[in-house]
Amino acid sequence: MSSHSRRVGTLEELVAKTISGAASVDRFMLGLAGTPGSGKSTLAKHLRRRFGYVPIVEMDGFHLSNSELEQAGLLHRKGAMETFDGHGFVDLLLRIRNQQEGEDVTAPRFDRSREECVPDAIRIRPSDRIVIVEGNYLLSDDPPWASVRPNLDLCAFVDVDAATRMQRLVRRHMSYGRTRAEARRFVLNSDEHNAALIEETRGSADLVVNVEWQDVEST
């Protein structure tokens, strides 16, 4: 467990800390960690509006393909730590951290409508002072994920009450074509198992931020 404090903060405090930190460095990497349905993507997009254009790098862009997961017998566990290319994600963060003038870095994006990743969908320019990184396992101590946290200048754990999170997840899975019963079954059998592991990492965050301020579909 990291020595970083588990302290509840506000959205405005997160914004202020990011702006202050970015003022003195060429590249400031802000992490947003949290459980499925906690609001990471919603918060990332809100912060992008606050900061002006900044790229958002998604851990979900490193989902293994459905065909790979099916072959490995893991399709029903999609979203679990072992269903991502953790090494590829860490390598990307290192390239972003060490990006040189004249060098563009691209990142994949997860297309929920197709349940597949789109390569090179996100562009990070050397002039991008702030880069937002969002994902479930940013604070994990398990390899290779343990190499993520040292590359983040500030990392917030995005919190929300369990009932709201469950409602969001059921709505999300129903939007993929599942019935309500099928959606609830997947949430209880997969998402909630992953959420329990992710909750254990919140103590490694610099700040815990509650995002009930915007109850919309989120990641």
C-alpha positions, 0 to 999 in steps of 0.5 A: 500500500502506498503512503499517499493519503486517503483524503476526501477532497472536492472537485474544485480542489482537484482542479486547483491542484492540477492547474498548480502542478501543471504550471511548473512542469512540461507534462503533468499526468493526472490519474482518475481511478475508480470502480466501474460506474464510478464516474471516471469518464464523466469527470475526465470530460468535465475536467477537459472542459475546465482545462481547455483541450487536454487528451484523455488516455483510457485504460479501456483502450487496452481491453483484450479483444473479444476473440482473445478473451473467448479463446482464453475462456475469459469473455464472461470476466471482461473488465477483470484485471487479467482481461487487459493488456497491462504491459501495453498500457504501462508502455504507453504511459512511459512514452507519454511521460518521456515524450520528446519535442517533435514526437507524437504519441497515439493511444487506442480508444475503446468503442463500446458500441462494438466492444472493441478497441480502435487503434491510434484514436487518441493523439498526445502532442508534445505541447499538451501540458496536462494529460488525463489518464483514467481507468480502474486499476491505476492504483493497483500494486499488482504487476504490471499495474504497479508501474502506473502510479509512479508515472502519475503526478496526481491521482484521484479516486473517484467515489460514488454510492453503491446504489447509484453505481449499480443503477448506472452499470445496469443501464449501461449493460442494457444499452448493449442489448442485455435484458435487465435480468441479464444486466444485473447478473453481469454486474453482480457476477463480474463488475462487483467482483472487480469493484471490490478489488479496486476499492482496496486501492483507494488508500493509494490515491492523493484525493478521494472525490465524490462525483454524485454531482453529475448522475449520468451514464459514466465509466 
